[in-house]
Amino acid sequence: MWKPAANVAGMLHCLLLAMLFVQGHVHAQGAAWKPDRTVEIIVGTAPGAAPDKTARSIQRLWQTRGIYEGPVSVVNKPGGGNLIAWTYLNQHAGNGHYQMIGNLNVLISRAIGRSPYAHTDYTWIATLFDEYFAVSVRADSTLSDGKDLIARLMKDPASVVIGVSTSIGGANHLSAALALQRAGIDPRRVRFVAFKGSADSVTAMLGGHVDAVSTAVSAAVPHVRSGVLRTIAVSSPQRLGGALATVPTWMEQGVKGTMTNFRAVIAPRGTEAGAAKYWESRYAALSAEDEWKKDLEANLWVWNFLDSARTVSAITAYADEVDALVGTLGLRKTP
């Protein structure tokens, strides 16, 4: 005979087990992502260049300020105008333990035709700050300022050798090329020489192998302070402070050479949302630290924290602008 009480108890028992299973499944799905191994911050230049300095500042402050206390390694993958580093990053598609310091070169190399990776092939975590570009010479150079450089190149575009990193068509090259092109000089006739990093290009200039260098401002500051290097123009919309406070902008010297770089954090394509949110929160915490802001000020970096969504929006607009600029300067490679 059917026993209602026993059957009801059995049904309730099955229902309870099902509810516990669903709750456990939802909890497992909703568990916050956390790294469980060494995190790599990849840099596409040799040690000493601006992206490398950024990565090492992040590594140091994460540890000393308790923002992220797990093991972090800065991995330098120089060469190929960042292509080696970008390829290495995307070899770890979907893995939240890898990230890279990204900048304008991500967009430039794609626009030129050197990189197979579009800006949509990465997961953009956050924008950290903006950085401008500096054209510098040896302290004893006969080039007095940006106008003097332009005057000399107007007479003979091959008369001055300019060192850049990390490649012809990279951000440092493009910044100088833009200023010269807007001053009426064909940048394709100027003798640019590429080095693996800004530290190498500065060393070459101090050794007399090139006449000037175009670098991120942070690469110029230590040498300006030591008195061996003199900056003759910066690409900022207004004068910078610190060691470059007396350096005129390109605009002040009659050239519409304003160009800003960004320093952002990118992760491999397909990085899960939980991992992206985790790192976005760590960078938001970093950006609020007074010590980080002091680091920015010391390097003449301009604070400009943007979360992931706003970064993607800004990068999309930058990509269109860079593509147009590369076309104007005749830098796009043909198949």
Secondary structure, DSSP 4 states (H G I P E B T S, - for coil): ---HHHHHHHHHHHHHHHHHHHHHHHHHHHSPP---S-EEEEESS-TTSHHHHHHHHHHHHHHHTTS--S-EEEEE---GGGHHHHHHHHTTTT-TTEEEEE-THHHHHHHHT--S--GGGEEEEEEEEEEEEEEEEETT-S--SHHHHHHHHHH-TTSSEEEEES-TTSHHHHHHHHHHHHTT--GGGSEEEEESSHHHHHHHHHTTS-SEEEEEHHHHHHHHHHTSEEEEEE-SSS---GGGTTPPBTGGGT-----EEEEEEEEETT--HHHHHHHHHHHHHHHT-HHHHHHHHHHT-EEEEE-HHHHHHHHHHHHHHHHHHHHHTT-PPP-
